[in-house]
Amino acid sequence: MQESQLLKIANEFGSPVYVYDGNKIEAQYKRLTGAFKNVKKLKINYAVKALSNISVLKLLHTLGSGIDTVSIQEVQLGLAAGFKPEQIIFTPNGVSLNEIEEAAQLGVKINIDNLSILEQFGAKHPTTPVCIRINPHVMAGGNANISVGHIDSKFGISIHQIPHILRIVENTKMNINGIHMHTGSDILDIEVFLYASEILFETAKQFNNLEFIDFGSGFKVPYKPGDIETNIEELGKKLSKRFNDFCKDYGKELTLAFEPGKFLVSESGYFLAQVNAVKQTTSTVFAQIDSGFNHLIRPMFYGSHHEISNISNLKGRERFYTVVGYICETDTFGNNRRINEINEGDILAFKNAGAYCFSMASNYNSRLRPAEVLWYNNEAHLIRKRETFDDIIHNQIAVDFSTNKENILAK
Ligand SMILES: *Cc1c(COP(=O)(O)O)cnc(C)c1O
């Protein structure tokens, strides 16, 4: 999106505000499906947790996407957005048997990643098809917080426990319709991905009633100039061929599924915030904005880099700024960044603000969460109102402790 357009949106809808470029989401969706055009049955299930606004879900629904959900509430949101139950897969971790049964009742696909729950579910509902989440123990990326395939990870059933899975399936006569893995975010090396896929194929051979193999996600997107991103086109070429060969051996045309979040929405998003004050200390110039980690926590939580530019002064001379928020804790968005000269009142734009930004926002410091705007085909749509004080107070119950004890007892 152009800076002038972003500035117009900030003027019209106020700040802080999240803006998503719907055409970018569409382009990413088409890029991914294009890379796998040689696979007969392809299913992209967008990971709702990355950005869960109902209008974003509706846009993805229009594009032909399914969704990947991790809570019963995300399932309900998907149904409200118009997805049919069979277009939804439920991939929770650490939820109760109850919640899984609730999702199964709604008719969505079920993905189980725990032997104990698998056994209980299979014993009670042997005819409901279930997909199994495998942990191939492959490290993706370098950040331990977002690598979920390693040996002591809480995600998935270890490949070393396959004999146990097979025993449960045999005893309960349950129907396994899919095999799944999700090795975590930020896969840089597609060879690592292909290696994990081989483990998945090996596992899939042991089940004779499969309908799909789900390769999860973890595609890396660029966060700054020169960043390496997952080469989707090359992955598409290599994995498609391997997948088609596997289907031939298996004797059935299976569906190849992915569940990307970041890849589809990260680059579509911009977070716009206004500079409240420029504060010069003896060593640093701080730009203090009308936001904090209550609105965008990734830099503080994961050490993520988000490019920051001053869209109010595109021609200004570059200077060094440390961009911070208004939360009464350290909340640094970027240290010593070169940014066009900042004046109080300017609007700063944060890039890659589509995935895991608004969806992780909170009301910390009793602040209001921002508005969200979806820009699509040259039109700005407000898709979430800015919160008001009423949103802060409406579930709170004010107990009056000023009345004396006798009065309470008298009631
Ligand atoms: C979070 C998650 C995804 C999406 O990961 P991205 O890195 O955003 O693509 C996919 N599958 C599962 C099971 C997840 O938990």
The ligand as a Gaussian input file, in Angstrom:
#p B3LYP/6-31G(d) Opt

LIG

0 1
 C        0.114000     -21.229000      14.559000
 C       -0.111000     -22.410000      13.753000
 C        0.001000     -22.341000      12.345000
 C        0.390000     -21.091000      11.606000
 O        1.755000     -20.814000      11.701000
 P        2.404000     -19.616000      10.864000
 O        3.815000     -19.599000      11.270000
 O        1.674000     -18.370000      11.225000
 O        2.210000     -19.922000       9.431000
 C       -0.290000     -23.491000      11.649000
 N       -0.649000     -24.638000      12.268000
 C       -0.764000     -24.734000      13.600000
 C       -1.180000     -26.021000      14.215000
 C       -0.500000     -23.634000      14.384000
 O       -0.593000     -23.748000      15.718000

